[in-house]
């Protein structure tokens, strides 16, 4: 696929004077990081709105199985888009690529809230959520492109763990924004369009802050600036790669990448099996109100912030860059918290909230580490595609199952059946991660 001219990578500029390089690099690194952090948080303002609206749609007569199918549109499209658009992103200007996707995603959610026909049938909801999911896939890859160009390998784990909490910031705000939207507009449809309006503003901020590569700003590569060139580093690694070379040379025949992609299926199944169904589960099984569910959703997301940073630090400092040990420790603890969340009887909201906070604290660490490991395994010009490959498995396997199958499992076997699936997923994520123990 040929990249349109307005999306092509920014051209390299002549080097700035030597005395200007260090202060400019320091300033722009923080600036572009803020851009991808704020921009990616904006994507999550318009990704999970449907989960907050599902209790309202259940009251209108839609079954949980049907709503799970509609919700699967996001996962199907996102998994494909993160992989395919990731390859496009590897060959595009991140400054334009990321905001364009966010604007288009926000418009989808605004449409779902403004036009009554948009939530009138499962087929229409699936279609709109599918389109939204495709545009959502334009957020992670350009962020990864920015990180690998502006931050060296030795510091990437920490910066990626900090960046990764952007989706906790954005995702956690969906609950409070839903509450605020209903309070302001007195309609449940505001759960779609109110966050969408805010996301449009975020897209503009991201465009103002992000820059594509150091070379496009008159700066040397990050390897030259940090004097951290790997033994096999050469100027050839700064040249853009063709789609064919990225796929065949660095992704499709990479055995370790396949292992972490398979583990990602089950990590994502737990992540979204808990997150997407939390408002409905807490209302039906635990007696939570809409406001209580919204704040529980908020707590789940925001608990991931310190948990993710700690996980990145453990993998870098304690395990010397090995990602598997930290992932396995975290998933073992997730397993315990999921069982507590499941078995705690109704009437103990404090225990339910603590269990959700613990799951949120833990689950995003493995999500982040799998992405970091994918970036570590390939040249930086193939970063988006490698991360998209693991995301393809995570979303088309784990998240899709969490959307479609979990709804039908719960309809047929109750919430106990759904939690048996989540427990099995925790175990399988540990098994596949163990195959990369020494990598």
HELIX and SHEET records of a PDB file:
HELIX    1   1 UNK A    5  UNK A    7  5                                   3    
HELIX    2   2 UNK A   18  UNK A   45  1                                  28    
HELIX    3   3 UNK A   49  UNK A   59  1                                  11    
HELIX    4   4 UNK A   64  UNK A   90  1                                  27    
HELIX    5   5 UNK A   94  UNK A  114  1                                  21    
HELIX    6   6 UNK A  116  UNK A  119  5                                   4    
HELIX    7   7 UNK A  122  UNK A  136  1                                  15    
HELIX    8   8 UNK A  140  UNK A  150  1                                  11    
HELIX    9   9 UNK A  153  UNK A  164  1                                  12    
HELIX   10  10 UNK A  166  UNK A  185  1                                  20    
HELIX   11  11 UNK A  190  UNK A  209  1                                  20    
HELIX   12  12 UNK A  214  UNK A  217  5                                   4    
HELIX   13  13 UNK A  222  UNK A  226  1                                   5    
HELIX   14  14 UNK A  235  UNK A  238  5                                   4    
HELIX   15  15 UNK A  243  UNK A  245  1                                   3    
HELIX   16  16 UNK A  246  UNK A  251  3                                   6    
HELIX   17  17 UNK A  255  UNK A  275  1                                  21    
HELIX   18  18 UNK A  278  UNK A  284  1                                   7    
HELIX   19  19 UNK A  290  UNK A  313  1                                  24    
HELIX   20  20 UNK A  314  UNK A  318  3                                   5    
HELIX   21  21 UNK A  324  UNK A  343  1                                  20    
HELIX   22  22 UNK A  349  UNK A  376  1                                  28    
HELIX   23  23 UNK A  380  UNK A  382  5                                   3    
HELIX   24  24 UNK A  383  UNK A  393  1                                  11    
HELIX   25  25 UNK A  394  UNK A  399  3                                   6    
HELIX   26  26 UNK A  400  UNK A  400  1                                   1    
HELIX   27  27 UNK A  401  UNK A  405  3                                   5    
HELIX   28  28 UNK A  406  UNK A  434  1                                  29    
END                                                                             
